[in-house]
Amino acid sequence: MNAIEVKNLNRRLGDFFELTDIDLTLPKGYIMGLIGRNGAGKSSLIKAILNVMDFKGQINVLGKDVDLVDKNKIGFYSSEFTFPEYLSVKKIENLMKNIYSYWDSDMFDAYMKQFDIEKNQRYGSLSKGMKTKLALAIALSHNAELLILDEPAEGLDPVARDELNEIIFDFTRSENHTVLISSHIVSDLEKICDYIAVMRDGRIVMCDEKDAICEKYVIAQASVEDFNAVPYEYIIGKKETPYGIKGIVVREYAPDNAVITEVTLEDMFVYMEKEAQAEDESYAD
């Protein structure tokens, strides 16, 4: 069964489309990373999947229409997630008990111990990293099967981000658990994700298994003449250097004399966005 199925999703906002013709499938038991610049549509897509905004199209979550799915089975975190500063962690937990039917106090207590958070601490006294961990503990403490995280690593230091990745990875040790996570930190997603979807201007411009993406493309450094012989449709992005042209191309179409380097997801994203920006500037001229 697929944890998320999105078909022909559109969302119009004023005179332009916020989301356009989106198709997305996330199999159960896997982690998908959602990549895109600010304004690409990541948060809007997540809101549609959470059924908190109007849209046209079809969305199924955990095998049911998004209107019918049990919301207790979805854990959600956003970087905008916050509570009143004066509330204690214990009072926040009591609020959550009234919201979620399957609240697991023992699991929440275990996370508080793991994160070294005292229940008598006020929310306002917690650091950014501790607030993120508290929000994750809430998302994970009501027997959710699907975890949706919108920029959870924002503002976290490298150590806290590594701890976050471990939490996400541990969650998916169960084949019944699935994660959709958006982030600007592509290198973190590369460590934990099985699938990657890239968004730009409200569209998904690439979606595939992470390993398949890294296997399909390479970074090629070649002379201008050799690189320009590569068909345009097999080039993800390129830039001129003092030694010719360096770019990302489909592996089997790399120039014969090129210096080849294995590609990372961060390379892919940077080259794709720079290429798109160059095309936009060319079109504007």
C-alpha positions in Angstrom: 0.0 0.0 0.0 1.1 3.6 -0.7 1.2 6.0 2.3 0.5 9.0 0.0 -1.0 9.2 -3.5 -1.4 12.6 -5.1 -3.0 12.7 -8.6 -3.5 15.8 -10.8 -3.3 18.2 -7.8 -3.9 21.8 -8.7 -4.3 24.9 -6.4 -5.1 28.3 -7.9 -4.3 31.4 -5.8 -5.5 34.6 -7.4 -4.3 34.9 -11.0 -1.6 32.1 -10.8 -1.4 28.5 -9.9 0.2 27.8 -6.5 0.3 24.0 -7.4 0.1 22.7 -10.9 -0.6 19.1 -12.1 1.2 17.4 -9.2 1.4 13.6 -9.2 3.3 12.0 -6.3 3.5 8.5 -4.8 5.2 7.6 -1.6 5.2 3.9 -0.8 4.5 2.8 2.8 7.6 2.3 4.9 9.9 4.8 3.2 11.2 8.3 3.6 10.7 10.9 0.9 12.6 14.2 0.9 10.9 17.3 -0.6 13.4 19.8 -2.0 12.8 23.3 -3.3 13.6 27.0 -2.8 11.4 29.3 -0.8 8.1 29.7 -2.6 8.5 26.5 -4.6 5.3 25.1 -3.2 6.5 22.6 -0.6 4.5 23.9 2.3 1.4 24.2 0.1 1.7 20.6 -1.0 2.0 19.5 2.6 -1.1 21.5 3.5 -3.0 19.9 0.7 -1.9 16.4 2.0 -3.0 17.4 5.5 -6.3 18.6 4.0 -6.1 22.0 5.5 -6.6 24.0 2.3 -8.8 23.7 -0.8 -7.5 22.0 -3.9 -8.5 20.2 -7.1 -7.4 16.7 -7.7 -7.2 13.5 -5.7 -5.2 12.8 -2.6 -5.2 9.4 -0.7 -3.4 9.0 2.6 -2.8 5.6 4.2 -5.1 4.0 1.7 -8.1 6.4 2.2 -9.4 9.6 0.7 -7.8 12.5 2.5 -11.3 13.5 3.8 -11.7 10.1 5.5 -8.3 9.3 6.9 -7.9 9.0 10.7 -5.9 12.2 11.6 -4.6 10.4 14.7 -2.4 8.3 12.3 -0.6 11.4 11.0 2.1 13.1 13.0 2.9 16.6 11.8 5.7 19.1 12.5 6.3 22.6 11.1 9.1 25.0 11.8 6.2 27.4 12.7 5.0 25.0 15.3 4.8 26.8 18.7 3.0 27.0 22.0 2.4 29.9 24.5 5.7 30.7 26.2 4.2 30.4 29.7 2.9 26.8 29.3 4.9 24.0 31.0 5.8 20.8 29.1 3.4 18.9 31.4 0.5 21.2 30.5 1.3 20.9 26.8 1.2 17.1 27.2 -2.3 17.4 28.8 -3.5 19.4 25.9 -2.2 16.8 23.5 -4.0 14.0 25.4 -7.3 15.8 24.7 -6.5 16.2 21.0 -5.2 12.7 20.1 -7.2 9.6 20.8 -4.2 7.3 20.8 -1.9 9.3 23.0 0.9 7.2 24.5 2.1 8.8 27.7 4.8 6.1 28.2 6.3 6.9 24.8 6.2 10.6 25.4 7.9 10.1 28.8 10.6 8.1 27.0 11.2 10.9 24.5 11.4 13.5 27.3 14.0 11.4 29.0 15.9 10.8 25.8 15.8 14.6 24.9 16.7 15.6 28.5 13.5 17.7 28.8 11.9 18.2 32.2 8.1 18.3 32.3 8.1 21.3 34.7 10.1 23.4 32.2 8.3 26.3 30.6 8.1 26.3 26.8 9.7 29.7 26.7 12.8 28.4 28.5 13.5 25.8 25.9 16.2 26.3 23.3 15.3 26.1 19.6 16.6 22.5 19.4 14.7 21.5 22.5 11.5 23.0 21.1 12.0 21.1 17.9 12.5 17.8 19.8 9.4 18.5 21.9 7.3 19.0 18.8 8.7 15.8 17.3 8.0 13.9 20.5 4.4 15.1 20.3 4.2 14.0 16.6 5.6 10.6 17.5 3.6 9.9 20.7 0.2 9.2 19.4 0.9 6.0 17.3 1.1 7.9 14.0 1.9 5.8 10.9 2.8 8.8 8.7 5.1 11.5 9.8 5.0 14.8 7.9 7.8 17.3 8.7 8.0 20.8 7.2 11.5 22.2 7.6 12.2 20.5 11.0 16.0 21.2 10.8 15.6 25.0 10.4 17.8 26.8 12.9 19.3 23.6 14.3 23.1 23.1 14.7 24.8 20.1 13.1 24.7 18.0 16.2 20.9 18.6 16.7 20.3 17.9 13.0 22.2 14.6 13.4 20.0 13.7 16.3 16.9 14.6 14.3 18.0 12.3 11.5 18.5 9.4 13.9 14.9 10.0 15.3 13.5 9.9 11.8 15.5 6.9 10.8 14.5 5.0 14.0 10.8 5.8 13.3 10.9 4.0 9.9 12.5 0.9 11.3 8.9 -0.3 11.4 7.6 -1.1 7.9 4.3 0.5 8.9 5.9 3.9 9.3 6.4 6.5 6.6 8.0 10.0 6.5 7.6 12.9 4.2 10.1 15.7 5.0 10.8 19.0 3.4 14.1 20.7 4.0 16.6 23.2 2.5 19.5 21.1 3.9 19.8 18.7 1.0 22.9 16.9 2.5 20.8 15.8 5.4 18.1 14.4 3.2 20.7 12.5 1.2 21.6 10.6 4.4 18.2 9.4 5.3 15.8 9.5 2.3 14.8 6.7 0.0 12.9 9.0 -2.5 13.5 12.6 -3.5 11.0 15.0 -5.1 12.2 18.4 -6.4 9.7 21.3 -6.6 9.9 24.5 -8.6 7.2 27.1 -9.2 4.5 24.8 -7.9 5.5 21.8 -10.0 7.4 18.7 -9.3 10.3 18.7 -11.7 12.0 15.5 -10.6 10.8 12.6 -8.4 12.6 9.2 -8.1 14.5 6.9 -5.8 17.5 8.7 -4.4 19.9 6.0 -5.5 18.4 5.9 -9.0 19.0 9.7 -9.3 22.6 9.5 -8.2 23.2 6.5 -10.6 21.6 8.1 -13.6 23.6 11.4 -13.6 27.2 12.4 -13.3 29.2 15.6 -13.2 31.2 16.0 -16.4 34.0 18.4 -17.1 34.8 18.8 -20.8 35.8 21.2 -23.5 33.2 23.6 -24.8 33.1 21.7 -28.1 32.7 18.3 -26.5 30.1 19.4 -23.9 28.0 21.2 -26.5 27.7 18.0 -28.4 25.6 16.5 -25.6 21.9 16.7 -26.5 20.2 19.4 -24.4 17.5 17.1 -23.0 20.3 15.0 -21.3 21.7 18.0 -19.4 20.5 19.0 -16.0 22.6 22.1 -15.7 26.0 23.5 -16.6 28.4 26.4 -16.1 31.5 27.6 -17.9 34.9 27.3 -16.2 38.4 28.3 -17.3 38.8 24.7 -18.4 35.7 24.4 -20.5 32.2 23.5 -19.3 31.2 21.6 -16.2 27.7 20.2 -15.8 25.4 17.4 -14.8 24.5 15.0 -17.6 22.9 11.6 -18.0 25.7 9.2 -17.4 25.7 7.4 -20.8 25.6 10.7 -22.6 28.7 12.2 -20.9 31.4 13.3 -23.4 34.0 10.6 -24.1 36.9 12.8 -23.0 35.2 14.3 -20.0 36.5 14.1 -16.4 33.7 12.3 -14.5 32.7 12.9 -10.9 29.9 11.1 -9.0 27.0 13.4 -8.3 25.3 14.3 -5.0 21.8 15.5 -4.4 23.1 18.9 -3.4 25.0 19.1 -6.7 21.7 18.2 -8.6 19.7 20.8 -6.8 22.2 23.6 -7.2 22.7 22.9 -10.9 19.0 22.5 -11.6 18.2 25.8 -9.9 21.0 27.8 -11.5 20.0 26.4 -14.9 16.3 27.4 -14.3 17.4 30.8 -13.2 19.5 31.3 -16.3 16.6 30.2 -18.5 14.3 32.7 -16.7 16.8 35.5 -17.2 17.2 34.6 -20.9 13.5 34.6 -21.4 13.2 38.0 -19.6 15.8 39.4 -22.0 
